Amino acid sequence: MKIVKVDASAAPSAADVVFESIRRAVITGDLPDGHALRQEELARHFNTSRIPVREALTRLEQHGLVQIKRHHGYTVAGQTREQIGEICRFRALLEAEIVAQAVARMSDAALAQAKRCCEAFARERDPVRWGDLNRDFHYTLYRESNMPYHVEAVYNALEKTERYLVDQLRIAHSMTRARAEHKAILEACIARDAKTAARLTREHILGAYERFAEYRDKHPQALKPRADASAAS
């Protein structure tokens, strides 16, 4: 089973360990769309009972990462091209509003951390790390927006799509473009230009989806989740 094995019996919360391990495996593509998640097998894998496994799967279902079907049990949930597009358009609307609200409130410490995150993303060559570093950058900009409900909604939306989007960064010049877009967003925030920061954030998200969709149309088998992938946009 392609999930990091952890002895959940010794953890403060076995359900949290199971949840995070399966969540990570789904996001990175180690568990592909449609993969069956059998509770008894998972309980043995994590050295725990079925109760925390069931709790973790219920939480994962609420996040949209797994689904349950009658007579089939839990499986990894998949997203169609159209669903990914809808989620990205939703994110573009929300994240543009969040960053616009955050700009005036951003502390020097938050901007300094965002700069470090931006630089770390630009240096990274391991695709497995791109998703984490991308999220670190954006969430650092959003955290002082005083819009926690909106930020949580963005987090949940991103989790449903990030395993699909990393391959657009592998296309020629796409990673260079993503780095430049992050830098431009950060510079707009440093300049306290809320309107520009919002516009650039919206274009950044929609542009990533457009490149993903174009590549997927040309290579329909090329963008299935893989073991070395987590997403960035």
C-alpha positions in Angstrom: 0.0 0.0 0.0 1.5 3.4 -1.0 0.8 5.2 2.2 3.5 6.1 4.7 3.2 3.5 7.4 2.9 5.0 10.9 2.1 3.2 14.2 -1.1 5.1 14.9 -1.6 3.2 18.2 1.1 5.4 19.8 -0.2 8.7 18.5 -2.3 11.2 20.5 -5.0 10.8 17.9 -5.0 7.8 15.7 -7.7 9.3 13.5 -5.5 12.3 12.9 -2.6 10.2 11.8 -4.7 8.1 9.5 -6.4 11.2 8.0 -3.2 13.0 7.3 -1.4 10.0 5.9 -4.2 9.1 3.5 -4.7 12.8 2.6 -1.1 13.1 1.7 -1.1 9.9 -0.4 -4.2 11.1 -2.3 -2.8 14.6 -2.9 0.6 13.3 -4.1 -1.1 10.7 -6.4 0.3 7.7 -4.5 -3.4 6.7 -4.2 -4.9 7.2 -7.7 -8.5 8.1 -8.5 -10.9 5.2 -7.9 -8.5 3.3 -5.6 -10.4 1.3 -3.0 -9.9 2.1 0.6 -10.8 -0.9 2.7 -11.2 -0.2 6.4 -9.9 -3.5 7.7 -6.8 -3.3 5.5 -6.2 0.3 6.6 -6.6 -0.6 10.3 -4.0 -3.4 9.9 -1.7 -1.0 8.0 -1.8 1.6 10.8 -1.9 -0.8 13.7 -5.2 0.5 15.0 -8.9 -0.3 15.2 -11.5 0.4 12.5 -13.0 3.3 14.6 -10.3 5.9 13.9 -10.0 4.7 10.3 -13.8 5.2 9.8 -13.5 8.7 11.5 -10.6 9.6 9.1 -12.4 8.4 6.0 -15.5 10.4 7.1 -13.4 13.5 7.4 -11.7 12.8 4.0 -15.1 12.5 2.4 -16.1 15.9 3.9 -12.9 17.3 2.2 -13.9 15.8 -1.1 -10.9 13.5 -1.3 -12.7 10.2 -0.9 -16.2 9.1 -1.7 -18.4 6.2 -0.6 -20.6 4.2 -2.8 -23.2 1.7 -1.9 -21.9 -1.9 -2.1 -18.4 -0.6 -3.0 -17.3 1.3 0.1 -14.8 4.1 0.1 -12.7 5.0 -2.9 -10.4 7.9 -3.8 -12.6 10.6 -5.4 -11.7 11.9 -8.8 -12.3 15.2 -10.5 -13.2 15.8 -14.1 -11.7 18.5 -16.3 -14.9 20.5 -15.9 -15.0 20.1 -12.1 -11.4 21.2 -11.9 -12.2 24.3 -14.0 -15.1 25.2 -11.8 -13.0 24.9 -8.6 -10.2 27.0 -10.1 -12.7 29.7 -11.1 -14.1 29.6 -7.6 -10.6 29.9 -6.1 -9.8 32.8 -8.5 -12.8 34.8 -7.2 -12.1 34.0 -3.5 -8.4 34.4 -3.5 -8.4 37.7 -5.3 -10.8 39.1 -2.7 -8.8 37.6 0.2 -5.5 39.1 -0.9 -7.1 42.5 -1.7 -8.4 42.6 1.9 -5.1 41.4 3.3 -2.8 43.9 1.7 -3.6 46.8 4.0 -3.3 44.5 7.0 0.0 42.7 6.1 2.6 43.1 8.7 6.3 43.5 7.8 6.8 40.0 9.4 4.2 38.5 7.1 5.7 40.1 4.0 9.2 38.9 5.0 8.0 35.4 5.4 6.1 35.6 2.1 9.4 36.6 0.5 11.2 33.6 2.0 8.4 31.3 0.7 8.6 32.9 -2.7 12.3 32.3 -2.9 12.0 28.8 -1.6 9.5 27.9 -4.3 11.7 29.5 -7.0 14.7 27.4 -5.8 12.9 24.1 -5.5 13.5 21.4 -8.1 11.6 18.5 -6.5 8.0 18.4 -7.8 6.9 16.7 -4.6 7.7 20.0 -2.8 6.1 22.4 -5.2 2.6 22.1 -3.8 3.6 22.6 -0.2 5.8 25.6 -1.0 3.1 27.1 -3.2 0.5 26.9 -0.5 3.0 28.3 2.1 3.5 31.4 -0.1 -0.2 32.1 -0.8 -1.4 31.4 2.8 1.3 33.6 4.2 -0.3 36.4 2.1 -3.8 35.5 3.2 -3.4 34.9 6.9 -3.8 38.5 8.0 -6.9 39.1 5.8 -9.2 38.6 8.8 -11.3 36.2 6.5 -10.8 32.8 8.1 -13.9 31.3 6.6 -12.8 32.3 3.1 -9.3 31.0 3.6 -10.7 27.6 4.9 -12.9 27.4 1.7 -9.8 28.0 -0.5 -7.9 25.4 1.4 -10.6 22.8 0.9 -10.9 23.7 -2.8 -7.2 23.5 -3.4 -7.0 20.0 -1.8 -9.5 18.7 -4.4 -7.4 19.8 -7.4 -3.8 20.2 -6.4 -2.8 16.6 -7.4 -3.9 17.4 -11.0 -2.2 20.8 -11.6 1.5 20.1 -11.0 2.1 18.8 -14.5 1.3 22.2 -16.1 4.5 23.3 -14.3 6.5 20.7 -16.3 5.5 22.3 -19.6 8.2 24.4 -21.1 8.6 27.8 -19.4 5.6 27.1 -17.0 7.7 26.9 -13.8 9.6 30.1 -14.9 6.2 31.8 -15.4 4.9 30.6 -12.0 8.0 32.0 -10.3 7.6 35.3 -12.0 3.9 35.5 -11.1 4.6 34.8 -7.5 7.2 37.6 -7.5 4.8 40.0 -9.1 2.1 39.3 -6.6 4.5 39.7 -3.7 5.8 43.1 -5.1 2.2 44.3 -5.4 1.6 43.4 -1.8 4.8 45.1 -0.7 3.6 48.2 -2.6 0.2 48.0 -0.8 -1.5 47.8 -4.2 -4.5 45.8 -3.4 -6.1 46.1 -6.8 -3.0 44.9 -8.6 -2.4 42.0 -6.1 -6.0 40.9 -6.6 -5.8 41.0 -10.4 -2.4 39.1 -10.5 -3.7 36.5 -8.1 -6.8 35.9 -10.2 -4.7 35.7 -13.5 -2.2 33.4 -11.8 -4.9 30.8 -10.8 -6.8 30.9 -14.1 -3.6 30.8 -16.2 -2.5 27.7 -14.4 -5.8 26.0 -15.1 -5.7 27.1 -18.8 -2.3 25.6 -19.3 -3.4 22.4 -17.5 -6.6 22.1 -19.7 -4.7 22.7 -22.9 -2.1 20.1 -22.1 -4.7 17.6 -20.9 -6.7 18.0 -24.1 -3.5 17.3 -26.1 -2.3 14.5 -23.8 -5.4 12.9 -22.2 -3.3 10.1 -20.5 -0.4 12.3 -19.4 -2.0 14.0 -16.4 -3.1 11.1 -14.3 -1.9 11.6 -10.7 1.6 10.2 -10.2 3.7 9.2 -7.2 6.0 12.2 -7.6 3.3 14.8 -8.0 1.7 17.4 -5.8 0.2 20.5 -7.3 1.2 24.1 -7.5 -0.8 27.1 -8.8 
